[in-house]
Amino acid sequence: MMKKPELLVTPKDMANMRDLIEAGADAFVIGEQRYGLRLAGEFNRTQVAEAIELAHAQNRKVYVAMNALFHNEKVDELSDYLSFLEQANADAVIFGDPAVLMAAREAAPSLKLHWNTETTATNYYTCNYWGRKGAKRAVLAREINMDSIVEMKENAEVEIEVQVHGMTCMFQSKRSLIGHYFEYQGKSMEVEKAQDKTMILHDNERNNKYPIFEDENGTHIMSPNDMCIIDELEEMIDAEVDSFKIDGVLQTAEYIVEATKRYRKAIDLCVEDREEYENVKEDLLAELEEQQQEHRPLDTGFFFKETVY
């Protein structure tokens, strides 16, 4: 029987995580914005340890995000956080900055590492380079098409993770752009957690609305559409892509649960009963479309187009 890919999701909090286990998620990405980028929810150390315990009791996995870009002042903290994660039995740490890899070798040599720089995993040589440095998995860039993904999986020496649903980041600046703008206008704006204060950039010409938020890592501008390829999973499942990720950043807890239920069904059918998957995949897509906010249409991201820069 063909391999079933992991269904990886991003919980907002512990209650949401319990619902997502129920909904069929296999693994979770959690963390805190001090070390991780664009997380759906904030998990402090106590909550991380609780989440790992809960997941392991249900035979699920927890990956902790340390994929921020680190400046000198945070480098000294990395070893301590990595030691904590190793003791808490995290299943892997997600990193982009080699500083995390270097610190992990010393402080937490048994921790698995998943390489994720968001944008630069565009060829299998680079994935294998980080694999030889110690990474067990590469998270592919969102801007590559299906043919490239399949080719990368065929040539990769590491596990391959692909985002299949949710919004993507188009721009990040370390600067507090919105905060500075408000200051310039003589108003003050507290930079709150991402979920609590989202603003929208409106592009009248294309009628696009881009969510924009600020956190400890700076300013993030997100895509106007959510990617969704629930009806196009066959090729990647046949290629044995290891993990499919639903990104729930800036979504409600209910939305993430509903999306997880639909993808659980789609993955199971695509592996176990391909004919039935072909019959129901359009219905599953329609059900997900009903969950969408009006200003956020679903599209297939870059999966079926050559990337144009």
C-alpha positions, -999 to +999 in steps of 0.1 A: +000+000+000+013+035-008+026+057+020+001+081+036+015+116+041+015+132+075-012+158+080+005+187+098-015+216+113-010+248+134-031+250+165-040+283+182-040+269+217-044+237+238-082+235+234-078+239+196-051+212+196-075+187+213-101+194+186-075+190+159-064+156+173-101+146+171-103+160+135-075+137+124-043+158+125-011+138+127+014+165+138+015+201+150+036+232+147+037+253+178+061+277+195+064+313+206+070+344+185+103+350+202+118+321+182+092+312+156+078+330+126+041+336+119+026+311+143-012+305+145-009+307+183+015+315+212+027+285+233+049+293+262+073+267+277+047+252+300+022+249+272+048+234+248+056+207+274+018+201+279+012+200+241+040+174+236+026+153+264-009+155+250+002+147+215+024+117+225-004+102+245-025+102+213+004+090+191+008+124+174+039+146+169+049+181+179+074+202+160+085+235+176+093+265+155+126+282+158+126+296+123+131+333+130+163+350+118+184+356+150+205+386+158+234+385+182+213+394+213+192+362+210+219+337+200+229+331+236+193+320+244+191+293+217+210+266+236+188+269+266+156+267+246+169+237+226+179+219+258+144+225+271+128+211+239+150+180+240+141+174+276+104+179+268+107+153+240+098+176+210+097+155+179+116+181+159+127+217+157+120+238+127+149+261+118+160+284+090+190+301+106+222+279+108+227+294+143+200+270+155+217+240+138+251+249+154+235+254+189+215+222+186+247+201+178+261+212+212+230+216+234+205+191+220+223+166+197+194+141+197+168+166+185+155+162+149+158+193+127+134+204+100+149+230+076+125+257+067+136+291+054+102+298+038+116+308+004+149+293-005+140+255-007+136+257-044+159+228-056+169+194-042+206+202-040+199+227-013+176+204+005+203+177+004+230+202+015+210+209+047+203+171+050+240+164+051+244+191+077+219+173+100+184+182+089+159+153+086+133+173+066+131+202+041+101+224+039+097+235+003+092+271-008+056+280-016+065+295-050+073+263-069+050+242-091+039+206-089+064+193-114+093+208-094+079+194-061+077+159-076+112+162-090+125+174-057+109+145-039+125+120-064+160+134-057+158+144-020+177+126+007+155+141+033+118+141+040+098+167+021+070+189+035+047+210+013+020+235+024-013+226+008-037+251+025-037+286+040-022+319+034+015+326+027+038+354+036+047+377+007+069+402+026+086+404+059+106+433+073+123+434+107+111+470+110+079+479+128+064+495+097+028+500+109+039+511+143+062+537+127+034+549+104+011+554+134+038+573+153+043+595+122+006+603+123+009+612+160-011+581+170+002+553+191-003+516+183+006+488+206+021+460+187-001+431+199+000+394+191-006+387+154-041+373+160-055+403+178-047+431+155-048+424+118-050+452+093-057+449+056-038+465+027-064+471+000-052+471-036-082+488-054-068+481-089-068+443-085-094+443-057-070+424-035-069+426+003-036+417+020-036+410+057-007+427+075+004+423+111+033+430+133+050+410+160+083+406+177+099+396+143+087+427+125+060+433+099+044+406+078+023+411+047+003+380+037-011+367+004-046+380-006-058+344-013-056+311+005-040+282-013-061+250-014-053+219-033-076+194-016-087+183-051-052+179-065-034+156-041-029+126-063+004+135-078+021+144-046+007+113-028+020+091-057+054+108-054+053+100-016+057+136-004+061+131+034+040+159+049+011+181+039+007+213+060-024+234+067-013+268+078-038+284+102-021+317+108-047+345+112-076+320+110-101+311+137-098+279+157-130+266+141-117+272+106-085+252+112-106+223+126-130+223+096-101+224+071-083+196+089-114+173+088-117+178+050-080+171+043-081+141+066-109+127+045-092+136+012-058+121+022-074+088+034-095+084+003-067+094-021-045+066-006-072+040+001-099+045-024-087+067-053-120+063-072-141+076-043-116+105-038-122+115-075-159+114-067-159+136-036-129+159-041-150+187-057-175+185-028-147+188-003-134+218-022-169+234-022-172+227+016-139+245+022-150+274+000-180+279+022-156+284+052-137+312+034-140+349+044-155+368+015-124+388+008-102+356+007-108+334-023-092+300-026-067+294-054-040+268-062-010+290-054+019+283-076+012+246-080+001+249-116+020+278-130+055+287-138+067+312-112+069+346-128+092+372-111 
